[in-house]
Amino acid sequence: MAEVKITDLVELNATPDDADLLEIVDVGGTPTSKKITVANLRGGLASSGANLAIGSANYKLFVNAAGNAAEWANGIVVLNVTRALDAAAGDVSYSGVGFKPSSAIFVAGLSNHGISIGMDNMTAKGVSCVFAAAYTPNHNNFSIWIANAGNTVYQYAFIKSFDSDGFTLTWAGVGSEAITYRIRCFLLR
């Protein structure tokens, strides 16, 4: 057979039927070939978890939590939480995410007090802040920093763990004041 571009073959203009035979050729070492049906190829891909069927709009392909199958999911969630400056230090779990996150972006704010923007993936973390007293700390050990207007009472946190349906923050701080921050948690699968 003369050399022909694969795109010039009329036979390839149609979608293969399940009964069609495909020849798989391994040219490494001693060339060998095997003929399989399209149905067998599709079945083999599906059983190996490589089935790339189209998912829902705006969803991405992930491996499920058990690690044994593919699944389509959003992979991005915004969780709204609050934190009071008079809350006790310690670990606090947040759930309702719908998956185990791998990274987070936090935006904490309170009118006339300040704002902080932080990121954390349990390997790298950092937060930048601006408060009413113009104090602008940048911290590489925390992912959230909230404070009163003078930054004399403050709390900070970092991700202790990513959990199956959310995450756990370890909170610490200095002083106590009865004000509450709103925190937007942008979570990535």
C-alpha positions in Angstrom: 0.0 0.0 0.0 1.3 3.4 -0.9 1.9 5.9 2.0 -1.2 7.9 2.7 -2.0 10.5 5.3 -4.4 9.1 7.9 -6.7 12.1 7.4 -7.1 11.1 3.7 -8.6 7.8 4.5 -12.4 7.8 3.8 -12.9 4.9 6.2 -12.0 7.2 9.1 -14.7 9.7 8.3 -17.3 7.6 10.2 -17.5 7.0 13.9 -16.5 3.4 14.6 -19.3 0.9 15.4 -18.9 -1.4 18.4 -18.4 -4.4 16.1 -15.7 -2.7 14.0 -12.2 -4.2 14.3 -9.3 -2.0 15.3 -5.7 -3.2 14.8 -3.3 -2.1 17.5 0.3 -2.3 16.5 3.3 -2.2 18.9 6.3 -1.2 17.0 8.7 -1.4 19.9 11.2 -4.3 19.7 9.7 -7.0 17.5 6.5 -5.4 15.9 3.4 -7.2 17.0 -0.3 -6.5 16.4 -3.6 -7.4 17.9 -7.1 -6.9 16.6 -9.9 -5.9 19.0 -13.4 -4.6 18.6 -14.3 -1.0 19.4 -16.7 -2.4 22.1 -13.7 -4.2 23.8 -11.6 -1.1 23.7 -14.4 1.0 25.2 -15.0 -1.6 27.9 -11.4 -1.8 28.8 -11.1 2.0 29.1 -14.2 2.2 31.2 -13.0 -0.6 33.6 -9.6 1.0 34.0 -11.2 4.3 35.1 -10.2 6.0 31.9 -13.7 6.5 30.6 -13.8 10.1 29.5 -17.4 10.5 28.9 -18.6 14.1 28.7 -19.6 15.5 32.2 -21.9 18.3 33.1 -21.2 21.8 32.0 -18.6 23.6 34.1 -17.5 20.5 35.9 -14.0 19.0 35.8 -12.8 15.4 35.9 -11.4 14.2 39.3 -10.6 10.9 41.0 -13.1 10.1 43.6 -12.3 10.1 47.4 -11.7 6.3 47.4 -9.2 6.7 44.6 -10.7 4.0 42.5 -12.9 5.8 39.9 -13.3 9.0 37.9 -16.0 11.5 38.8 -17.2 14.9 37.4 -17.4 17.6 40.0 -17.3 21.4 40.4 -14.1 21.4 42.4 -14.5 25.0 43.6 -16.6 26.1 46.6 -17.0 29.4 48.5 -17.8 28.8 52.1 -18.9 31.8 54.3 -18.0 31.6 58.0 -17.5 33.9 60.9 -14.9 34.3 63.7 -15.3 36.3 66.9 -12.2 38.0 68.4 -13.3 36.7 71.8 -13.5 33.0 70.7 -11.2 30.5 72.4 -8.0 29.4 70.8 -7.8 25.9 69.4 -8.8 23.7 66.4 -12.1 24.5 64.6 -13.5 22.2 61.9 -15.5 23.7 59.0 -17.6 21.3 56.8 -20.2 21.5 54.0 -17.6 21.8 51.2 -18.6 18.5 49.4 -15.1 17.4 48.8 -11.6 17.3 50.3 -9.9 20.6 49.4 -6.3 20.9 48.4 -5.9 24.7 48.6 -7.7 27.6 50.1 -7.9 31.4 49.7 -9.3 33.3 52.7 -10.7 36.9 52.6 -11.6 38.2 56.1 -13.1 41.6 56.6 -15.0 43.9 59.0 -16.1 47.5 58.3 -13.9 50.1 59.9 -11.5 47.4 61.2 -9.6 45.8 58.4 -9.2 43.1 55.8 -6.8 40.2 55.3 -6.2 38.0 52.3 -4.4 34.8 52.8 -3.7 31.5 51.1 -2.8 28.0 52.3 -2.2 24.6 50.8 -0.6 23.1 54.0 2.8 23.5 52.4 2.9 27.2 51.6 0.9 29.8 53.5 0.8 33.5 53.9 -1.5 36.4 54.6 -1.4 40.2 53.9 -3.5 42.6 56.0 -4.6 46.2 56.1 -6.3 47.6 59.3 -7.8 50.9 60.3 -4.6 51.8 62.2 -2.6 51.4 58.9 -0.7 48.4 60.4 0.0 46.1 57.5 1.5 42.8 58.7 2.5 40.2 56.2 2.9 36.7 57.8 4.3 33.6 56.2 3.1 31.3 59.0 -0.6 32.0 58.9 -3.4 32.0 56.4 -5.9 34.3 58.2 -5.3 37.3 60.5 -8.2 39.3 62.0 -7.8 42.2 64.5 -9.5 45.1 66.1 -9.1 48.6 64.6 -5.9 49.2 66.5 -4.5 45.7 65.9 -4.1 45.4 69.7 -6.4 42.4 69.8 -6.0 39.8 67.1 -6.4 36.2 66.1 -4.6 34.2 63.4 -5.1 30.8 61.9 -3.6 28.3 59.6 -4.9 25.1 58.1 -4.2 22.1 60.3 -5.8 19.6 57.9 -7.9 19.2 54.8 -10.8 16.9 55.7 -13.2 14.8 53.5 -15.9 17.5 53.6 -13.9 20.6 54.6 -10.9 21.7 56.6 -9.7 22.3 60.2 -8.1 25.6 61.2 -5.9 26.1 64.3 -6.7 29.4 65.9 -4.5 31.4 68.3 -4.3 35.1 69.3 -3.8 37.9 71.8 -6.6 39.6 73.8 -10.3 39.5 73.5 -12.9 41.8 72.1 -16.6 41.3 71.2 -16.4 41.8 67.4 -17.0 39.3 64.7 -15.3 39.0 61.3 -16.9 37.5 58.2 -14.5 35.2 56.4 -14.9 34.0 52.8 -13.2 30.7 52.1 -12.5 29.9 48.5 -11.7 26.2 48.4 -10.2 24.3 45.5 -10.3 20.5 45.1 
